[in-house]
Amino acid sequence: GYATGLAIDCHVEGGGNEDLQAMIASVDEFRMLIPSRNTALFHWCLDHGLRVAKQMNLMSVGLYNARQGAWIPSISY
C-alpha cells in the first residue's frame, strides 16, 4: 500500500484492510476519512480507540462507480 499522507486532504491505497491498518497504526495522531461502508476497517478503528468526529456522506450527481479494494479517500476526492 501507499499513502500520500495520513490527513484529511491525503488518500491511502492498500492491497487489503491489513495494509490500511498497518499505516493507521504507524502514526500517533491524525484526522482522516474512513469509509463507513468498509465495515471491517471502520470497526477495527473503533476497536483500537479511534473515534468518530464527523459523519460524512458521499454524494454524486449522475452515474457513480464505486471504487474496489481497500482505500481511504481524500476530502477532495
PDB file of N, CA, C and O in Angstrom:
ATOM      1  N   GLY A   1       0.818  -1.186   0.000  1.00  0.00           N
ATOM      2  CA  GLY A   1       0.000   0.000   0.000  1.00  0.00           C
ATOM      3  C   GLY A   1       0.862   1.250   0.000  1.00  0.00           C
ATOM      4  O   GLY A   1       2.081   1.188   0.155  1.00  0.00           O
ATOM      5  N   TYR A   2       0.207   2.372  -0.176  1.00  0.00           N
ATOM      6  CA  TYR A   2       0.911   3.649  -0.110  1.00  0.00           C
ATOM      7  C   TYR A   2      -0.032   4.708   0.439  1.00  0.00           C
ATOM      8  O   TYR A   2      -1.250   4.533   0.425  1.00  0.00           O
ATOM      9  N   ALA A   3       0.530   5.794   0.918  1.00  0.00           N
ATOM     10  CA  ALA A   3      -0.243   6.921   1.421  1.00  0.00           C
ATOM     11  C   ALA A   3       0.434   8.209   0.979  1.00  0.00           C
ATOM     12  O   ALA A   3       1.658   8.326   1.038  1.00  0.00           O
ATOM     13  N   THR A   4      -0.362   9.172   0.539  1.00  0.00           N
ATOM     14  CA  THR A   4       0.189  10.493   0.242  1.00  0.00           C
ATOM     15  C   THR A   4       0.358  11.273   1.535  1.00  0.00           C
ATOM     16  O   THR A   4       0.924  12.366   1.539  1.00  0.00           O
ATOM     17  N   GLY A   5      -0.122  10.721   2.610  1.00  0.00           N
ATOM     18  CA  GLY A   5      -0.060  11.303   3.947  1.00  0.00           C
ATOM     19  C   GLY A   5      -1.210  10.723   4.748  1.00  0.00           C
ATOM     20  O   GLY A   5      -2.083  10.063   4.183  1.00  0.00           O
ATOM     21  N   LEU A   6      -1.228  10.950   6.021  1.00  0.00           N
ATOM     22  CA  LEU A   6      -2.338  10.475   6.845  1.00  0.00           C
ATOM     23  C   LEU A   6      -3.056  11.691   7.408  1.00  0.00           C
ATOM     24  O   LEU A   6      -2.975  11.993   8.598  1.00  0.00           O
ATOM     25  N   ALA A   7      -3.757  12.378   6.519  1.00  0.00           N
ATOM     26  CA  ALA A   7      -4.508  13.575   6.871  1.00  0.00           C
ATOM     27  C   ALA A   7      -5.764  13.628   6.022  1.00  0.00           C
ATOM     28  O   ALA A   7      -5.923  12.842   5.088  1.00  0.00           O
ATOM     29  N   ILE A   8      -6.642  14.540   6.339  1.00  0.00           N
ATOM     30  CA  ILE A   8      -7.936  14.621   5.658  1.00  0.00           C
ATOM     31  C   ILE A   8      -7.811  14.987   4.182  1.00  0.00           C
ATOM     32  O   ILE A   8      -8.704  14.676   3.394  1.00  0.00           O
ATOM     33  N   ASP A   9      -6.714  15.644   3.795  1.00  0.00           N
ATOM     34  CA  ASP A   9      -6.541  16.026   2.397  1.00  0.00           C
ATOM     35  C   ASP A   9      -5.606  15.073   1.642  1.00  0.00           C
ATOM     36  O   ASP A   9      -5.120  15.410   0.562  1.00  0.00           O
ATOM     37  N   CYS A  10      -5.359  13.907   2.195  1.00  0.00           N
ATOM     38  CA  CYS A  10      -4.498  12.890   1.574  1.00  0.00           C
ATOM     39  C   CYS A  10      -5.308  11.620   1.341  1.00  0.00           C
ATOM     40  O   CYS A  10      -6.370  11.443   1.937  1.00  0.00           O
ATOM     41  N   HIS A  11      -4.819  10.747   0.491  1.00  0.00           N
ATOM     42  CA  HIS A  11      -5.509   9.483   0.275  1.00  0.00           C
ATOM     43  C   HIS A  11      -4.554   8.315   0.491  1.00  0.00           C
ATOM     44  O   HIS A  11      -3.333   8.457   0.429  1.00  0.00           O
ATOM     45  N   VAL A  12      -5.153   7.159   0.745  1.00  0.00           N
ATOM     46  CA  VAL A  12      -4.399   5.947   1.061  1.00  0.00           C
ATOM     47  C   VAL A  12      -4.956   4.802   0.219  1.00  0.00           C
ATOM     48  O   VAL A  12      -6.172   4.666   0.085  1.00  0.00           O
ATOM     49  N   GLU A  13      -4.093   3.993  -0.339  1.00  0.00           N
ATOM     50  CA  GLU A  13      -4.475   2.802  -1.098  1.00  0.00           C
ATOM     51  C   GLU A  13      -3.742   1.608  -0.501  1.00  0.00           C
ATOM     52  O   GLU A  13      -2.595   1.727  -0.068  1.00  0.00           O
ATOM     53  N   GLY A  14      -4.398   0.474  -0.480  1.00  0.00           N
ATOM     54  CA  GLY A  14      -3.756  -0.722   0.031  1.00  0.00           C
ATOM     55  C   GLY A  14      -4.258  -1.960  -0.677  1.00  0.00           C
ATOM     56  O   GLY A  14      -5.305  -1.939  -1.323  1.00  0.00           O
ATOM     57  N   GLY A  15      -3.511  -3.030  -0.554  1.00  0.00           N
ATOM     58  CA  GLY A  15      -3.915  -4.293  -1.140  1.00  0.00           C
ATOM     59  C   GLY A  15      -5.073  -4.928  -0.391  1.00  0.00           C
ATOM     60  O   GLY A  15      -5.800  -5.754  -0.943  1.00  0.00           O
ATOM     61  N   GLY A  16      -5.243  -4.544   0.856  1.00  0.00           N
ATOM     62  CA  GLY A  16      -6.313  -5.059   1.704  1.00  0.00           C
ATOM     63  C   GLY A  16      -6.400  -4.218   2.967  1.00  0.00           C
ATOM     64  O   GLY A  16      -5.609  -3.298   3.174  1.00  0.00           O
ATOM     65  N   ASN A  17      -7.361  -4.543   3.797  1.00  0.00           N
ATOM     66  CA  ASN A  17      -7.531  -3.794   5.036  1.00  0.00           C
ATOM     67  C   ASN A  17      -6.301  -3.878   5.938  1.00  0.00           C
ATOM     68  O   ASN A  17      -6.015  -2.940   6.682  1.00  0.00           O
ATOM     69  N   GLU A  18      -5.576  -4.987   5.878  1.00  0.00           N
ATOM     70  CA  GLU A  18      -4.379  -5.136   6.715  1.00  0.00           C
ATOM     71  C   GLU A  18      -3.348  -4.064   6.381  1.00  0.00           C
ATOM     72  O   GLU A  18      -2.680  -3.553   7.280  1.00  0.00           O
ATOM     73  N   ASP A  19      -3.207  -3.715   5.110  1.00  0.00           N
ATOM     74  CA  ASP A  19      -2.283  -2.648   4.708  1.00  0.00           C
ATOM     75  C   ASP A  19      -2.708  -1.310   5.305  1.00  0.00           C
ATOM     76  O   ASP A  19      -1.879  -0.563   5.826  1.00  0.00           O
ATOM     77  N   LEU A  20      -3.996  -1.015   5.227  1.00  0.00           N
ATOM     78  CA  LEU A  20      -4.504   0.241   5.779  1.00  0.00           C
ATOM     79  C   LEU A  20      -4.342   0.279   7.291  1.00  0.00           C
ATOM     80  O   LEU A  20      -3.976   1.309   7.856  1.00  0.00           O
ATOM     81  N   GLN A  21      -4.613  -0.839   7.942  1.00  0.00           N
ATOM     82  CA  GLN A  21      -4.480  -0.916   9.397  1.00  0.00           C
ATOM     83  C   GLN A  21      -3.035  -0.674   9.820  1.00  0.00           C
ATOM     84  O   GLN A  21      -2.791   0.006  10.816  1.00  0.00           O
ATOM     85  N   ALA A  22      -2.086  -1.216   9.085  1.00  0.00           N
ATOM     86  CA  ALA A  22      -0.671  -1.019   9.416  1.00  0.00           C
ATOM     87  C   ALA A  22      -0.283   0.449   9.285  1.00  0.00           C
ATOM     88  O   ALA A  22       0.461   0.972  10.115  1.00  0.00           O
ATOM     89  N   MET A  23      -0.783   1.114   8.246  1.00  0.00           N
ATOM     90  CA  MET A  23      -0.459   2.535   8.070  1.00  0.00           C
ATOM     91  C   MET A  23      -1.119   3.390   9.145  1.00  0.00           C
ATOM     92  O   MET A  23      -0.498   4.320   9.661  1.00  0.00           O
ATOM     93  N   ILE A  24      -2.357   3.091   9.486  1.00  0.00           N
ATOM     94  CA  ILE A  24      -3.050   3.836  10.533  1.00  0.00           C
ATOM     95  C   ILE A  24      -2.363   3.635  11.877  1.00  0.00           C
ATOM     96  O   ILE A  24      -2.206   4.587  12.642  1.00  0.00           O
ATOM     97  N   ALA A  25      -1.951   2.401  12.171  1.00  0.00           N
ATOM     98  CA  ALA A  25      -1.308   2.090  13.453  1.00  0.00           C
ATOM     99  C   ALA A  25       0.081   2.702  13.569  1.00  0.00           C
ATOM    100  O   ALA A  25       0.621   2.793  14.672  1.00  0.00           O
ATOM    101  N   SER A  26       0.671   3.124  12.453  1.00  0.00           N
ATOM    102  CA  SER A  26       2.040   3.639  12.489  1.00  0.00           C
ATOM    103  C   SER A  26       2.145   5.099  12.923  1.00  0.00           C
ATOM    104  O   SER A  26       3.252   5.599  13.124  1.00  0.00           O
ATOM    105  N   VAL A  27       1.025   5.784  13.071  1.00  0.00           N
ATOM    106  CA  VAL A  27       1.060   7.194  13.465  1.00  0.00           C
ATOM    107  C   VAL A  27       0.375   7.387  14.813  1.00  0.00           C
ATOM    108  O   VAL A  27      -0.465   6.585  15.219  1.00  0.00           O
ATOM    109  N   ASP A  28       0.747   8.463  15.496  1.00  0.00           N
ATOM    110  CA  ASP A  28       0.180   8.740  16.813  1.00  0.00           C
ATOM    111  C   ASP A  28      -1.141   9.490  16.746  1.00  0.00           C
ATOM    112  O   ASP A  28      -2.045   9.239  17.544  1.00  0.00           O
ATOM    113  N   GLU A  29      -1.252  10.407  15.798  1.00  0.00           N
ATOM    114  CA  GLU A  29      -2.447  11.244  15.743  1.00  0.00           C
ATOM    115  C   GLU A  29      -2.706  11.673  14.304  1.00  0.00           C
ATOM    116  O   GLU A  29      -1.771  12.015  13.580  1.00  0.00           O
ATOM    117  N   PHE A  30      -3.936  11.656  13.897  1.00  0.00           N
ATOM    118  CA  PHE A  30      -4.284  12.109  12.552  1.00  0.00           C
ATOM    119  C   PHE A  30      -5.782  12.356  12.470  1.00  0.00           C
ATOM    120  O   PHE A  30      -6.547  11.950  13.345  1.00  0.00           O
ATOM    121  N   ARG A  31      -6.180  13.029  11.403  1.00  0.00           N
ATOM    122  CA  ARG A  31      -7.591  13.201  11.041  1.00  0.00           C
ATOM    123  C   ARG A  31      -7.737  12.639   9.639  1.00  0.00           C
ATOM    124  O   ARG A  31      -7.006  13.021   8.725  1.00  0.00           O
ATOM    125  N   MET A  32      -8.678  11.736   9.477  1.00  0.00           N
ATOM    126  CA  MET A  32      -8.783  11.029   8.210  1.00  0.00           C
ATOM    127  C   MET A  32     -10.216  10.590   7.981  1.00  0.00           C
ATOM    128  O   MET A  32     -10.958  10.355   8.935  1.00  0.00           O
ATOM    129  N   LEU A  33     -10.607  10.479   6.728  1.00  0.00           N
ATOM    130  CA  LEU A  33     -11.915   9.946   6.358  1.00  0.00           C
ATOM    131  C   LEU A  33     -11.815   8.429   6.265  1.00  0.00           C
ATOM    132  O   LEU A  33     -11.029   7.903   5.478  1.00  0.00           O
ATOM    133  N   ILE A  34     -12.601   7.737   7.057  1.00  0.00           N
ATOM    134  CA  ILE A  34     -12.658   6.278   6.980  1.00  0.00           C
ATOM    135  C   ILE A  34     -14.023   5.925   6.393  1.00  0.00           C
ATOM    136  O   ILE A  34     -15.047   6.224   7.007  1.00  0.00           O
ATOM    137  N   PRO A  35     -14.060   5.296   5.219  1.00  0.00           N
ATOM    138  CA  PRO A  35     -15.360   4.954   4.622  1.00  0.00           C
ATOM    139  C   PRO A  35     -16.134   3.986   5.524  1.00  0.00           C
ATOM    140  O   PRO A  35     -15.656   2.889   5.813  1.00  0.00           O
ATOM    141  N   SER A  36     -17.316   4.390   5.962  1.00  0.00           N
ATOM    142  CA  SER A  36     -18.092   3.523   6.863  1.00  0.00           C
ATOM    143  C   SER A  36     -18.640   2.303   6.143  1.00  0.00           C
ATOM    144  O   SER A  36     -19.036   1.338   6.796  1.00  0.00           O
ATOM    145  N   ARG A  37     -18.674   2.319   4.812  1.00  0.00           N
ATOM    146  CA  ARG A  37     -19.129   1.118   4.102  1.00  0.00           C
ATOM    147  C   ARG A  37     -18.072   0.012   4.137  1.00  0.00           C
ATOM    148  O   ARG A  37     -18.389  -1.147   3.869  1.00  0.00           O
ATOM    149  N   ASN A  38     -16.817   0.352   4.464  1.00  0.00           N
ATOM    150  CA  ASN A  38     -15.794  -0.665   4.723  1.00  0.00           C
ATOM    151  C   ASN A  38     -15.911  -0.997   6.208  1.00  0.00           C
ATOM    152  O   ASN A  38     -15.106  -0.553   7.026  1.00  0.00           O
ATOM    153  N   THR A  39     -16.924  -1.779   6.532  1.00  0.00           N
ATOM    154  CA  THR A  39     -17.266  -2.012   7.940  1.00  0.00           C
ATOM    155  C   THR A  39     -16.144  -2.693   8.718  1.00  0.00           C
ATOM    156  O   THR A  39     -15.973  -2.423   9.907  1.00  0.00           O
ATOM    157  N   ALA A  40     -15.386  -3.561   8.076  1.00  0.00           N
ATOM    158  CA  ALA A  40     -14.293  -4.241   8.783  1.00  0.00           C
ATOM    159  C   ALA A  40     -13.248  -3.225   9.248  1.00  0.00           C
ATOM    160  O   ALA A  40     -12.810  -3.274  10.398  1.00  0.00           O
ATOM    161  N   LEU A  41     -12.848  -2.313   8.372  1.00  0.00           N
ATOM    162  CA  LEU A  41     -11.862  -1.294   8.730  1.00  0.00           C
ATOM    163  C   LEU A  41     -12.446  -0.313   9.740  1.00  0.00           C
ATOM    164  O   LEU A  41     -11.768   0.075  10.691  1.00  0.00           O
ATOM    165  N   PHE A  42     -13.690   0.089   9.541  1.00  0.00           N
ATOM    166  CA  PHE A  42     -14.349   1.029  10.446  1.00  0.00           C
ATOM    167  C   PHE A  42     -14.425   0.457  11.863  1.00  0.00           C
ATOM    168  O   PHE A  42     -14.118   1.156  12.829  1.00  0.00           O
ATOM    169  N   HIS A  43     -14.827  -0.797  11.991  1.00  0.00           N
ATOM    170  CA  HIS A  43     -14.901  -1.439  13.308  1.00  0.00           C
ATOM    171  C   HIS A  43     -13.516  -1.622  13.917  1.00  0.00           C
ATOM    172  O   HIS A  43     -13.353  -1.481  15.129  1.00  0.00           O
ATOM    173  N   TRP A  44     -12.515  -1.935  13.093  1.00  0.00           N
ATOM    174  CA  TRP A  44     -11.147  -2.059  13.594  1.00  0.00           C
ATOM    175  C   TRP A  44     -10.696  -0.733  14.204  1.00  0.00           C
ATOM    176  O   TRP A  44     -10.110  -0.706  15.286  1.00  0.00           O
ATOM    177  N   CYS A  45     -10.973   0.362  13.505  1.00  0.00           N
ATOM    178  CA  CYS A  45     -10.596   1.688  14.011  1.00  0.00           C
ATOM    179  C   CYS A  45     -11.265   1.970  15.355  1.00  0.00           C
ATOM    180  O   CYS A  45     -10.611   2.442  16.285  1.00  0.00           O
ATOM    181  N   LEU A  46     -12.556   1.687  15.461  1.00  0.00           N
ATOM    182  CA  LEU A  46     -13.262   1.912  16.723  1.00  0.00           C
ATOM    183  C   LEU A  46     -12.720   1.019  17.832  1.00  0.00           C
ATOM    184  O   LEU A  46     -12.579   1.461  18.972  1.00  0.00           O
ATOM    185  N   ASP A  47     -12.418  -0.226  17.507  1.00  0.00           N
ATOM    186  CA  ASP A  47     -11.874  -1.168  18.495  1.00  0.00           C
ATOM    187  C   ASP A  47     -10.490  -0.762  18.995  1.00  0.00           C
ATOM    188  O   ASP A  47     -10.081  -1.175  20.079  1.00  0.00           O
ATOM    189  N   HIS A  48      -9.763   0.047  18.211  1.00  0.00           N
ATOM    190  CA  HIS A  48      -8.412   0.463  18.586  1.00  0.00           C
ATOM    191  C   HIS A  48      -8.352   1.901  19.080  1.00  0.00           C
ATOM    192  O   HIS A  48      -7.304   2.544  19.018  1.00  0.00           O
ATOM    193  N   GLY A  49      -9.489   2.406  19.573  1.00  0.00           N
ATOM    194  CA  GLY A  49      -9.500   3.693  20.263  1.00  0.00           C
ATOM    195  C   GLY A  49      -9.742   4.914  19.409  1.00  0.00           C
ATOM    196  O   GLY A  49      -9.785   6.026  19.934  1.00  0.00           O
ATOM    197  N   LEU A  50      -9.903   4.744  18.103  1.00  0.00           N
ATOM    198  CA  LEU A  50     -10.215   5.904  17.273  1.00  0.00           C
ATOM    199  C   LEU A  50     -11.685   6.254  17.467  1.00  0.00           C
ATOM    200  O   LEU A  50     -12.492   5.392  17.813  1.00  0.00           O
ATOM    201  N   ARG A  51     -12.027   7.509  17.246  1.00  0.00           N
ATOM    202  CA  ARG A  51     -13.407   7.917  17.443  1.00  0.00           C
ATOM    203  C   ARG A  51     -13.913   8.690  16.237  1.00  0.00           C
ATOM    204  O   ARG A  51     -13.141   9.253  15.461  1.00  0.00           O
ATOM    205  N   VAL A  52     -15.221   8.701  16.105  1.00  0.00           N
ATOM    206  CA  VAL A  52     -15.860   9.418  15.015  1.00  0.00           C
ATOM    207  C   VAL A  52     -15.985  10.878  15.423  1.00  0.00           C
ATOM    208  O   VAL A  52     -16.593  11.193  16.446  1.00  0.00           O
ATOM    209  N   ALA A  53     -15.408  11.765  14.624  1.00  0.00           N
ATOM    210  CA  ALA A  53     -15.509  13.200  14.883  1.00  0.00           C
ATOM    211  C   ALA A  53     -16.631  13.816  14.063  1.00  0.00           C
ATOM    212  O   ALA A  53     -17.320  14.726  14.522  1.00  0.00           O
ATOM    213  N   LYS A  54     -16.810  13.313  12.848  1.00  0.00           N
ATOM    214  CA  LYS A  54     -17.846  13.845  11.965  1.00  0.00           C
ATOM    215  C   LYS A  54     -18.239  12.765  10.978  1.00  0.00           C
ATOM    216  O   LYS A  54     -17.381  12.160  10.335  1.00  0.00           O
ATOM    217  N   GLN A  55     -19.532  12.523  10.857  1.00  0.00           N
ATOM    218  CA  GLN A  55     -20.043  11.578   9.859  1.00  0.00           C
ATOM    219  C   GLN A  55     -20.295  12.347   8.570  1.00  0.00           C
ATOM    220  O   GLN A  55     -20.936  13.397   8.593  1.00  0.00           O
ATOM    221  N   MET A  56     -19.803  11.843   7.457  1.00  0.00           N
ATOM    222  CA  MET A  56     -19.989  12.498   6.165  1.00  0.00           C
ATOM    223  C   MET A  56     -20.571  11.494   5.178  1.00  0.00           C
ATOM    224  O   MET A  56     -20.346  10.290   5.303  1.00  0.00           O
ATOM    225  N   ASN A  57     -21.309  11.985   4.211  1.00  0.00           N
ATOM    226  CA  ASN A  57     -21.895  11.148   3.169  1.00  0.00           C
ATOM    227  C   ASN A  57     -21.250  11.455   1.834  1.00  0.00           C
ATOM    228  O   ASN A  57     -20.960  12.611   1.526  1.00  0.00           O
ATOM    229  N   LEU A  58     -21.025  10.423   1.045  1.00  0.00           N
ATOM    230  CA  LEU A  58     -20.543  10.592  -0.317  1.00  0.00           C
ATOM    231  C   LEU A  58     -21.760  10.747  -1.218  1.00  0.00           C
ATOM    232  O   LEU A  58     -22.618   9.866  -1.268  1.00  0.00           O
ATOM    233  N   MET A  59     -21.832  11.856  -1.922  1.00  0.00           N
ATOM    234  CA  MET A  59     -22.962  12.111  -2.811  1.00  0.00           C
ATOM    235  C   MET A  59     -22.429  12.404  -4.212  1.00  0.00           C
ATOM    236  O   MET A  59     -21.350  12.977  -4.365  1.00  0.00           O
ATOM    237  N   SER A  60     -23.181  12.012  -5.221  1.00  0.00           N
ATOM    238  CA  SER A  60     -22.771  12.304  -6.591  1.00  0.00           C
ATOM    239  C   SER A  60     -24.001  12.626  -7.426  1.00  0.00           C
ATOM    240  O   SER A  60     -25.127  12.274  -7.074  1.00  0.00           O
ATOM    241  N   VAL A  61     -23.757  13.293  -8.522  1.00  0.00           N
ATOM    242  CA  VAL A  61     -24.798  13.566  -9.494  1.00  0.00           C
ATOM    243  C   VAL A  61     -24.490  12.691 -10.700  1.00  0.00           C
ATOM    244  O   VAL A  61     -23.371  12.708 -11.212  1.00  0.00           O
ATOM    245  N   GLY A  62     -25.460  11.940 -11.147  1.00  0.00           N
ATOM    246  CA  GLY A  62     -25.236  11.060 -12.292  1.00  0.00           C
ATOM    247  C   GLY A  62     -24.653   9.722 -11.869  1.00  0.00           C
ATOM    248  O   GLY A  62     -24.696   9.352 -10.695  1.00  0.00           O
ATOM    249  N   LEU A  63     -24.118   9.018 -12.826  1.00  0.00           N
ATOM    250  CA  LEU A  63     -23.576   7.684 -12.603  1.00  0.00           C
ATOM    251  C   LEU A  63     -22.355   7.731 -11.692  1.00  0.00           C
ATOM    252  O   LEU A  63     -21.455   8.543 -11.902  1.00  0.00           O
ATOM    253  N   TYR A  64     -22.320   6.868 -10.685  1.00  0.00           N
ATOM    254  CA  TYR A  64     -21.171   6.767  -9.785  1.00  0.00           C
ATOM    255  C   TYR A  64     -20.704   5.328  -9.783  1.00  0.00           C
ATOM    256  O   TYR A  64     -21.496   4.416  -9.545  1.00  0.00           O
ATOM    257  N   ASN A  65     -19.438   5.116 -10.043  1.00  0.00           N
ATOM    258  CA  ASN A  65     -18.836   3.790  -9.991  1.00  0.00           C
ATOM    259  C   ASN A  65     -18.043   3.688  -8.697  1.00  0.00           C
ATOM    260  O   ASN A  65     -17.022   4.355  -8.530  1.00  0.00           O
ATOM    261  N   ALA A  66     -18.515   2.855  -7.790  1.00  0.00           N
ATOM    262  CA  ALA A  66     -17.836   2.681  -6.505  1.00  0.00           C
ATOM    263  C   ALA A  66     -16.474   2.046  -6.714  1.00  0.00           C
ATOM    264  O   ALA A  66     -16.324   1.116  -7.507  1.00  0.00           O
ATOM    265  N   ARG A  67     -15.485   2.554  -5.997  1.00  0.00           N
ATOM    266  CA  ARG A  67     -14.126   2.004  -6.099  1.00  0.00           C
ATOM    267  C   ARG A  67     -14.064   0.641  -5.441  1.00  0.00           C
ATOM    268  O   ARG A  67     -14.804   0.354  -4.499  1.00  0.00           O
ATOM    269  N   GLN A  68     -13.187  -0.182  -5.941  1.00  0.00           N
ATOM    270  CA  GLN A  68     -12.979  -1.517  -5.402  1.00  0.00           C
ATOM    271  C   GLN A  68     -11.690  -1.539  -4.601  1.00  0.00           C
ATOM    272  O   GLN A  68     -10.808  -0.708  -4.818  1.00  0.00           O
ATOM    273  N   GLY A  69     -11.574  -2.479  -3.682  1.00  0.00           N
ATOM    274  CA  GLY A  69     -10.350  -2.634  -2.909  1.00  0.00           C
ATOM    275  C   GLY A  69     -10.357  -1.817  -1.640  1.00  0.00           C
ATOM    276  O   GLY A  69     -11.375  -1.242  -1.256  1.00  0.00           O
ATOM    277  N   ALA A  70      -9.214  -1.774  -0.999  1.00  0.00           N
ATOM    278  CA  ALA A  70      -9.050  -1.070   0.273  1.00  0.00           C
ATOM    279  C   ALA A  70      -8.473   0.313   0.002  1.00  0.00           C
ATOM    280  O   ALA A  70      -7.417   0.437  -0.619  1.00  0.00           O
ATOM    281  N   TRP A  71      -9.155   1.342   0.460  1.00  0.00           N
ATOM    282  CA  TRP A  71      -8.719   2.711   0.221  1.00  0.00           C
ATOM    283  C   TRP A  71      -9.342   3.639   1.249  1.00  0.00           C
ATOM    284  O   TRP A  71     -10.368   3.327   1.855  1.00  0.00           O
ATOM    285  N   ILE A  72      -8.712   4.763   1.429  1.00  0.00           N
ATOM    286  CA  ILE A  72      -9.230   5.831   2.280  1.00  0.00           C
ATOM    287  C   ILE A  72      -9.182   7.093   1.421  1.00  0.00           C
ATOM    288  O   ILE A  72      -8.116   7.463   0.929  1.00  0.00           O
ATOM    289  N   PRO A  73     -10.329   7.760   1.233  1.00  0.00           N
ATOM    290  CA  PRO A  73     -10.365   8.890   0.314  1.00  0.00           C
ATOM    291  C   PRO A  73      -9.815  10.179   0.913  1.00  0.00           C
ATOM    292  O   PRO A  73      -9.644  10.312   2.125  1.00  0.00           O
ATOM    293  N   SER A  74      -9.552  11.102   0.034  1.00  0.00           N
ATOM    294  CA  SER A  74      -9.190  12.460   0.388  1.00  0.00           C
ATOM    295  C   SER A  74     -10.463  13.293   0.456  1.00  0.00           C
ATOM    296  O   SER A  74     -11.456  12.940  -0.181  1.00  0.00           O
ATOM    297  N   ILE A  75     -10.462  14.375   1.201  1.00  0.00           N
ATOM    298  CA  ILE A  75     -11.614  15.255   1.255  1.00  0.00           C
ATOM    299  C   ILE A  75     -11.888  15.850  -0.115  1.00  0.00           C
ATOM    300  O   ILE A  75     -13.021  16.236  -0.406  1.00  0.00           O
ATOM    301  N   SER A  76     -10.871  15.930  -0.957  1.00  0.00           N
ATOM    302  CA  SER A  76     -11.037  16.492  -2.286  1.00  0.00           C
ATOM    303  C   SER A  76     -11.319  15.446  -3.349  1.00  0.00           C
ATOM    304  O   SER A  76     -11.318  15.765  -4.538  1.00  0.00           O
ATOM    305  N   TYR A  77     -11.561  14.197  -2.945  1.00  0.00           N
ATOM    306  CA  TYR A  77     -11.796  13.103  -3.895  1.00  0.00           C
ATOM    307  C   TYR A  77     -13.089  13.279  -4.638  1.00  0.00           C
ATOM    308  O   TYR A  77     -13.439  12.447  -5.475  1.00  0.00           O
TER     309      TYR A  77
END
